Amino acid sequence: MRLRTAAQNLSGSLEAEASGGSGHDDGTGRFGHHALLDSTNEARRAARTVRRTWTGLLSESGAPPVGAAPAPNVRHGSSPGETRWIPVLAGPPSEPLSSPRTGQNGRVLSGERTDLGDYLRRQRAAMCPPVAPGDPRVRRRRVPGLRRQELSEVAGISVEYYTRLEQGRAVRPSREVLQALARAFGLSGAERDHLFRLGGESPPQIESPDTVIRPGLLRVLHALDGTMPVTVHDGRLTLLAGNAAASELLAPLTGGTGRYARNIAYQAFTAPGLADLLGEEGAELFTRVAAAELRTALSRYPEDTHLRGLLAELGAVSGRFRDLWERCEVGAWRSAVKRIRHPRRGWLHFDIEMLHDAERDHWVMLYTPRDGA
């Protein structure tokens, strides 16, 4: 009843406003200047009246305002049958407005991926336009770098999709798209890895270890010659370099010949002087570690022909390797204490530490003497 009365009051108010302030025709079919002002004021008063009356209707009926959704759990008032509407935000109530939604792996699921878009824009701005020197089009560019259309053509993706990436509206760029963008921008390994992480993907692994040691690392290796033995091997377990102290200490392992002679796993199962160098217990542990490390290397480079050939060769020449390979052990030893027979000083204990150059997949092995030698 109150709702009907309020509606009648609303209608009466509007009629009173219209009849009390209407303009008059000046004989030309147009309203005069004062009549136009009066009409404008009447419209404003009518709008205020509508808002006030509509608010009253909401408070009496319990209906929700425009844009509000009914609460999932409707609350009831003090009197039976009375329903109260509660405006709520779309989405889970526990989800904060300032936090983007993420998946189980931390991937951003909402459109708030500003970091990726900013990174793409900055890389695009740093690129040189693909035009000849002196071309007048260079002078007409209002922003530095490539246009989106130009960049998308270099990367081989649509300009619409690239625009969505920059604007944060593309939620899940594929690894192929990220790799194409990395090539188009000419990113370094570290920059490419950063791009993949911004895109919610793990960085790609290198296809094969680098065969060249960084010059700075070589200088460090030789500078430590009078302090400790140091070796460098790659992710295939191939020995790349060693200082003079390492060559003297590990001479029984490095006397072999053939394609795999410099591979640590091959040395572990074929070197005749292994037991004299490490002792029986040390030799058994070394072969076990070598087999496990070889399995790890193959999991990292499953299509590597060198490693596949090494696996076949060891399986053919070593029964000990075949037994250990059947155990399917996978290892990653990074720190150890070894007892090694020095050719001039006898048995010595060394703290072994391994440092990894991930960009080239090189491993630096430091032999720190424990005996003060």
C-alpha positions in Angstrom: 0.0 0.0 0.0 2.8 2.4 0.9 4.5 1.6 -2.4 1.3 2.5 -4.4 0.9 5.7 -2.4 4.5 6.7 -3.1 4.1 6.1 -6.8 1.0 8.3 -6.8 2.9 11.0 -5.0 5.7 10.7 -7.6 3.3 11.2 -10.5 1.6 14.1 -8.8 4.9 15.8 -8.1 6.0 15.6 -11.7 2.6 16.9 -12.9 2.7 19.8 -10.5 6.3 20.7 -11.6 5.3 20.5 -15.3 2.1 22.6 -15.0 3.6 25.2 -12.7 6.6 26.2 -14.8 5.9 25.5 -18.5 7.0 28.0 -21.1 4.8 29.7 -23.7 5.0 29.8 -27.5 6.1 33.2 -28.8 4.2 32.7 -32.1 7.3 31.5 -34.1 7.1 27.9 -32.9 10.0 28.4 -30.4 10.0 29.0 -26.7 11.3 32.4 -25.6 14.5 32.8 -23.7 12.9 33.1 -20.2 10.7 30.2 -21.0 13.7 28.0 -21.9 15.4 28.8 -18.6 12.2 28.0 -16.7 12.0 24.7 -18.6 15.6 23.8 -17.7 15.0 24.6 -14.0 11.8 22.5 -14.0 13.7 19.5 -15.5 16.3 19.8 -12.8 13.7 19.9 -10.0 11.9 17.0 -11.6 15.1 14.9 -11.6 15.7 15.7 -7.9 12.2 14.7 -7.1 12.5 11.5 -9.0 15.8 10.6 -7.1 14.3 11.4 -3.7 11.1 9.4 -4.4 13.0 6.5 -5.9 15.3 6.3 -2.8 12.1 6.3 -0.6 10.7 3.5 -2.6 13.9 1.4 -2.2 13.9 1.9 1.6 10.3 0.8 1.9 10.3 -2.1 -0.5 13.8 -3.5 0.3 14.6 -3.8 -3.4 18.2 -3.5 -4.5 19.6 -0.3 -6.1 20.6 -0.4 -9.7 23.9 -2.2 -10.1 23.7 -4.1 -6.8 23.4 -7.8 -6.7 21.5 -9.8 -4.1 23.7 -11.3 -1.4 24.4 -15.1 -1.8 23.1 -15.6 1.7 19.9 -13.5 2.1 19.6 -12.1 5.5 16.2 -11.7 7.1 15.1 -8.8 9.2 13.5 -8.8 12.6 10.0 -9.3 11.4 8.9 -12.5 9.7 8.9 -12.4 5.9 11.0 -9.2 5.7 14.0 -9.5 3.3 17.0 -7.2 3.3 19.1 -6.7 0.2 22.9 -6.4 0.6 25.0 -4.9 -2.2 28.0 -7.1 -2.9 31.0 -7.1 -5.3 31.1 -9.6 -8.1 33.5 -12.5 -7.3 34.5 -14.2 -4.1 34.0 -11.9 -1.0 37.4 -12.9 0.3 39.2 -11.7 -2.8 40.9 -8.3 -2.2 40.4 -5.7 -4.9 44.1 -4.8 -5.0 45.3 -8.4 -5.7 45.2 -10.0 -9.1 43.9 -13.5 -9.3 46.6 -16.2 -9.7 46.6 -19.9 -10.5 48.3 -22.6 -8.5 51.7 -22.0 -10.3 51.5 -18.2 -9.6 50.4 -17.3 -13.1 48.4 -14.1 -13.2 44.8 -14.9 -14.4 43.3 -11.4 -14.5 44.1 -8.6 -16.9 46.4 -6.8 -14.5 49.6 -7.9 -16.2 51.2 -4.5 -16.4 54.8 -5.8 -15.9 54.7 -7.8 -19.1 53.1 -5.0 -21.0 55.6 -2.4 -19.7 58.6 -4.7 -20.6 57.3 -5.2 -24.1 56.7 -1.5 -24.7 60.2 -0.6 -23.4 61.9 -3.3 -25.6 59.9 -2.1 -28.6 60.8 1.5 -28.0 64.5 0.5 -27.9 64.5 -1.0 -31.4 65.6 0.8 -34.5 63.0 1.4 -37.2 63.6 -0.8 -40.3 64.0 2.1 -42.8 67.0 3.3 -44.9 69.1 6.2 -43.6 67.7 9.5 -44.7 64.2 8.2 -45.2 61.7 11.0 -44.4 59.5 8.6 -42.6 62.0 8.5 -39.7 61.6 12.2 -39.0 57.8 11.8 -38.9 57.8 9.3 -36.1 56.4 10.7 -32.9 57.6 7.9 -30.6 60.9 6.0 -30.6 61.4 2.5 -31.8 59.1 0.2 -33.8 55.4 0.5 -34.3 53.3 -2.4 -33.0 52.5 -3.4 -36.6 56.2 -3.5 -37.4 57.1 -5.5 -34.3 54.3 -8.0 -34.9 55.5 -8.6 -38.4 59.1 -9.3 -37.2 57.8 -11.7 -34.5 55.3 -13.4 -36.8 52.2 -12.8 -34.7 49.1 -10.7 -35.3 49.2 -7.0 -34.4 45.8 -7.5 -32.6 47.3 -10.1 -30.3 50.5 -8.2 -29.7 48.4 -5.1 -28.7 46.5 -7.2 -26.2 49.8 -8.4 -24.7 51.1 -4.8 -24.3 47.8 -3.7 -22.8 47.7 -6.7 -20.4 44.5 -8.2 -21.9 46.2 -11.4 -23.2 46.2 -13.7 -20.1 48.3 -16.7 -21.2 50.9 -16.1 -23.9 52.3 -19.4 -25.1 55.9 -20.4 -25.0 56.1 -20.2 -28.8 54.8 -16.6 -28.7 57.3 -15.7 -25.9 60.2 -17.3 -27.9 59.1 -15.4 -31.0 59.1 -12.1 -29.1 62.5 -12.9 -27.6 64.0 -13.5 -31.1 62.3 -10.3 -32.5 63.7 -8.2 -29.8 67.1 -9.8 -30.0 67.1 -10.5 -26.2 70.1 -11.9 -24.4 69.7 -15.2 -22.4 69.0 -13.3 -19.2 66.5 -10.9 -20.9 64.7 -13.8 -22.5 64.4 -15.7 -19.2 63.0 -12.5 -17.6 60.4 -12.3 -20.4 59.3 -15.9 -19.9 58.9 -15.3 -16.1 56.8 -12.2 -16.8 54.7 -14.3 -19.1 54.1 -16.9 -16.4 56.4 -19.6 -17.9 59.6 -21.2 -16.8 62.7 -20.1 -18.8 63.7 -22.4 -21.6 66.8 -24.6 -21.1 69.8 -24.3 -23.4 69.9 -26.8 -26.2 73.5 -27.9 -25.4 76.4 -26.8 -23.1 78.8 -24.1 -24.4 82.1 -25.5 -25.5 84.0 -22.3 -24.6 84.9 -21.3 -21.0 84.6 -17.6 -20.1 88.1 -16.0 -20.2 87.6 -14.5 -16.7 86.9 -18.0 -15.3 90.1 -19.3 -16.9 92.1 -16.6 -15.3 90.6 -17.4 -11.9 91.4 -21.1 -12.5 95.0 -20.5 -13.1 95.3 -17.9 -10.4 94.3 -20.6 -7.9 97.0 -23.0 -9.1 99.2 -22.5 -6.0 96.2 -22.7 -3.7 93.9 -25.6 -4.7 93.1 -27.9 -7.6 90.3 -26.6 -9.8 88.5 -28.2 -12.8 85.7 -27.1 -15.1 83.3 -29.6 -16.8 80.1 -29.1 -18.8 76.6 -30.4 -18.5 77.6 -33.5 -20.5 80.2 -34.3 -17.8 83.0 -33.6 -20.2 86.2 -32.1 -18.7 86.9 -28.7 -20.3 89.8 -27.4 -18.3 91.9 -27.8 -15.1 94.8 -26.0 -13.5 98.2 -27.6 -13.0 97.3 -28.7 -9.4 94.3 -30.6 -10.7 96.2 -32.2 -13.5 98.8 -33.5 -11.0 96.2 -34.8 -8.5 93.8 -36.4 -11.0 96.4 -37.8 -13.4 95.2 -41.5 -13.0 91.8 -40.5 -14.5 93.0 -38.5 -17.5 95.4 -41.0 -19.2 92.8 -42.6 -21.5 92.2 -42.1 -25.2 89.2 -42.1 -27.5 86.1 -40.1 -28.1 84.9 -40.2 -24.4 88.3 -40.1 -22.7 87.6 -36.7 -21.2 84.2 -37.5 -19.9 84.1 -38.0 -16.1 81.4 -40.7 -16.2 83.5 -42.7 -18.8 86.7 -42.2 -16.6 84.8 -43.5 -13.5 84.1 -46.9 -15.2 87.2 -47.3 -17.4 90.2 -45.8 -15.6 92.4 -48.6 -14.3 93.9 -46.5 -11.4 90.6 -45.4 -9.8 90.9 -47.6 -6.7 94.5 -46.5 -6.1 93.4 -42.9 -6.4 90.2 -43.0 -4.2 90.4 -46.3 -2.3 87.9 -49.1 -2.6 85.1 -47.4 -0.8 85.7 -44.1 -2.5 85.8 -45.7 -5.9 82.5 -47.5 -5.4 80.9 -44.2 -4.3 82.4 -42.3 -7.3 81.0 -44.8 -9.8 77.6 -44.6 -8.2 77.6 -40.8 -8.4 78.8 -40.9 -12.0 76.0 -43.1 -13.1 73.4 -40.9 -11.4 74.9 -37.7 -12.8 74.9 -39.3 -16.3 71.2 -40.0 -16.0 70.6 -36.4 -14.9 72.5 -35.1 -17.9 70.5 -37.3 -20.2 67.2 -35.9 -18.7 68.5 -32.4 -19.4 69.7 -33.2 -23.0 67.6 -36.3 -24.0 68.4 -35.9 -27.8 72.1 -35.4 -27.4 73.9 -37.8 -29.6 77.2 -37.6 -27.6 75.5 -38.6 -24.4 73.5 -41.4 -26.2 76.7 -42.8 -27.6 78.4 -42.6 -24.2 75.5 -44.5 -22.6 75.7 -47.3 -25.2 79.5 -47.4 -24.9 79.4 -47.8 -21.1 76.7 -50.4 -21.3 78.9 -52.4 -23.6 82.2 -52.2 -21.7 81.3 -52.1 -17.9 79.2 -54.6 -15.9 79.4 -52.3 -12.9 77.8 -49.5 -15.0 75.0 -51.8 -16.1 74.2 -52.8 -12.5 74.1 -49.2 -11.4 72.1 -48.0 -14.4 69.4 -50.5 -13.4 68.9 -48.8 -10.1 67.6 -45.6 -11.9 69.3 -43.3 -9.4 69.4 -39.6 -10.2 71.9 -37.5 -8.3 73.1 -33.9 -8.0 76.0 -33.9 -5.6 77.2 -30.3 -5.0 79.3 -30.7 -1.8 81.3 -33.6 -0.5 84.5 -34.6 1.4 86.9 -36.8 -0.6 89.9 -38.8 0.4 92.4 -38.7 -2.5 95.9 -40.1 -2.8 98.3 -37.3 -3.9 101.2 -38.6 -6.0 103.8 -36.8 -3.8 102.0 -36.2 -0.5 100.0 -39.3 0.0 96.4 -39.4 1.3 94.8 -36.0 1.6 91.2 -34.9 2.4 89.5 -32.3 0.3 86.3 -30.3 0.7 84.7 -30.5 -2.8 82.4 -27.6 -3.8 80.7 -27.2 -7.2 79.7 -23.8 -8.7 77.4 -23.6 -11.7 77.5 -21.2 -14.6 73.9 -21.7 -15.7 74.1 -19.6 -18.9 76.8 -22.0 -20.3 76.0 -25.0 -18.2 79.6 -25.2 -16.9 80.5 -26.6 -13.5 83.5 -25.4 -11.5 84.8 -28.0 -9.0 87.0 -26.6 -6.2 89.2 -29.0 -4.2 90.0 -27.2 -0.9 92.7 -29.1 1.1 91.7 -30.0 4.7 95.1 -31.1 5.8 96.9 -27.8 5.4 98.7 -29.0 2.4 
